[in-house]
Amino acid sequence: MLRLSTTNNLSRYTYVFCALLMCYASLFFYPRWKNTGTEATISWDVSGYYWYLPSIFIYEDLKHQSFKDNILQKYGPTNMDFQQAVRLENGDYAMKYASGMAVMYLPFFTIANVLADPLDFQQDGFSRPYQFAIQFGGLLVSLLGLWYFRKLLLIFYSDKVVAASMAILVVGTNYLNYSSIECGMSHAWLFTVYVFLLLNTHYFYKEFESKYAVRIGLLVGLATLTRPTDMLSCLIPLLWGMESISLNAIKKQIGLYIAHYRPLLLAGITAACIISIQLFYWKYATGHWVFYSYQGQHLYFRSPNFSDYTFSYRSGWLTYSPLMILAFIGIIPFLFKGKNKVAILAFFILNYYMVCSWSIWWYGGRAMIQSYPVLFFAVAALVDTLFSKKVVLWIFTPVVLVLIYYNFWVTYIYHKGTIYDNDCMTKAYFWKVVGKWSTPLNTAVLKDNPDMFEGTPKNLRQLYRNDFSSETGSFFVAHTSDSAKSLYLNKEQQNSPIYKFAFADKIANWLRASASFRCKQKEWEGWKMAQFVMRLTNKGNIVKENMQRVYRLLDENGSKVIALDMKLPKVEYDSVQVLFWNGAGENPIWIDGLNVASFNE
């Protein structure tokens, strides 16, 4: 487990390769700093982290935010919704996000602010120089973190193990995306913070010098100031050196605390000073020393979402970064050969538990990235073991290569492809598109409806037909071509009548409802899309319901017949209901000629 190489050339070459790949991804493949709106570098969460800086240094308006509407309208970092702050009862605003990222952005923001005017850009905090500064700053911090990540692992593992571990990290996991493309986000910055924390902790326990204690305090404080849940980072220096949780090990660790209480106290004071930045801000903005800004979002420690967070098709950590399963497998060899087992495993387990306990579990595997410097102690232990067992290595290698290809595929479709949909990745849709670079348009049906019949229907039998010609009321308007009418939904008329008929056929396998849909303006926001709904009921109770968001298949100013399929379940049912809902959308839509039929495969 000690360093075997004196030159470490392989890991150096691997670093160069990884660095070039990260630079290409960040500056050429998908340069977010060139984009606008919600695809710009300073958008969504990043704009919230960053909002402190223009508020203080450009507009001098941290409380009232009188400039916000102009920025939202001009740059649209979160469309027109001011998600960066919370409005207080007195009309003032308090930033939603903690200030740690703003502290780390500050040098890059300052450079952009100085250069914006000479470069003939608006000195408003969001023009091109500011976008580039945050993007390039994130890339530089990531490259720095990766270099020292290499140095950290070389303390404990051989050169080839470190090279393989770095390659797995960069080309095989979601670290590639967040260290290069979405490097304005907090995760790769915190990855670097954790690397330095681990290094300084290692050297502190060798020499117990105050300079390392101060650095540890700064790093723990900065991690906590960035994401309060990362206060767990203090476990690393507190438990370092422990190899078991036996009574003797605990006594020995307490003895170290007592013997070196002064530098440890210094570390605590330093961390408290850094964290106090947020406390003083809250006091200034709200009048309270502590303020909870994540309204409606909480940690639920009694019911952590382990399964959804880790494996969901919507955003599961291991679903979209499956090579990180090596960290779990690597726990086994790490228990036998690893160093600092208690610190590494305690942080691993408690951090994973904390992340899975967050109510908004679909924020995805990005929340684990800052813990990768810790998790890769287990990954490296597994790689070290594989290098000593050639047969197992030959079995593992093809699997790893396939998953590296998969990581490139995920990264590509997330940014440039049309396949990935963050809100609607269902099991049926995922397995239909996985590994593909393009798919037919009708595949989008599976984002909403798990049942999609692709063969030729047999024994087709019409069950219901309605051209709305006999319908009356404000929902129905005259069709332009004949005496039939169109069902009309808009902002005011959201829900259609329910069309119901008896059905108890046990011979058919499928139901298909179809109608012609027309629109003038396409709705792009998934949750506002008009829905085509079919229900199977028994004695008034719904036994199965399928739905299709029709705008997924409908073109701007277009018309199309859209079918909604349902695989008939082996349960009792006595009727079918069909309805339409405009999905809280504001765009009008016209529906013509509803038909329902049964058929066999």
Helices and strands as residue ranges (DSSP letters): H 9-24, I 25-29, G 32-34, G 37-39, H 44-50, H 52-57, H 68-75, E 85-87, E 93-95, H 100-116, H 128-154, H 159-172, H 175-176, I 177-181, H 186-207, H 210-226, G 228-234, H 235-239, H 247-259, H 261-286, H 306-311, H 317-320, G 322-324, H 325-337, H 341-356, G 361-363, G 365-371, H 372-388, H 390-415, H 427-433, G 441-447, E 458-466, E 476-478, E 485-489, E 499-502, E 510-519, G 526-528, E 531-538, E 541-549, G 550-552, E 559-567, E 575-581, E 589-600
